[in-house]
């Protein structure tokens, strides 16, 4: 189950616990209808990390198996482009939570300002961002161009680890 509200509804945690399903706990500031209206953070990385840690603890208290939990910092969900870039740079700080980190940055609009032409749909942007996410601790990347990303990640892995 992929809960964009981060299991803030305890009933959702109970559903997950009773189904033996895996779950993605995602961070989002606000609600879907309002999340992009003036998102504000003092320290986006620390605040996202704290939220994910607390929601994971609550999920476990609700009997969700720890090994069923994946954490998603919620790129593009209640964050400005600057927040998203800061979160990508600080992604490694989520690793000590001990759960896989899922990153969905493919074709996100915040990437448009990172290149001259401003088109986040370009394959190079998605591939570069996936690589940065992996190098900074992402275990799972959600992408649109799966085959190309798999080739790219395998090549990156070969370069880094000699396989």
HELIX and SHEET records of a PDB file:
HELIX    1   1 UNK A   10  UNK A   19  1                                  10    
HELIX    2   2 UNK A   44  UNK A   61  1                                  18    
HELIX    3   3 UNK A   66  UNK A   68  5                                   3    
HELIX    4   4 UNK A   81  UNK A   89  1                                   9    
HELIX    5   5 UNK A   91  UNK A   97  5                                   7    
HELIX    6   6 UNK A  109  UNK A  114  5                                   6    
HELIX    7   7 UNK A  123  UNK A  135  1                                  13    
HELIX    8   8 UNK A  146  UNK A  161  1                                  16    
SHEET    1   A 5 UNK A   2  UNK A   3  0                                        
SHEET    2   A 5 UNK A  23  UNK A  26  1                                        
SHEET    3   A 5 UNK A  69  UNK A  72  1                                        
SHEET    4   A 5 UNK A 100  UNK A 104  1                                        
SHEET    5   A 5 UNK A 140  UNK A 142  1                                        
END                                                                             
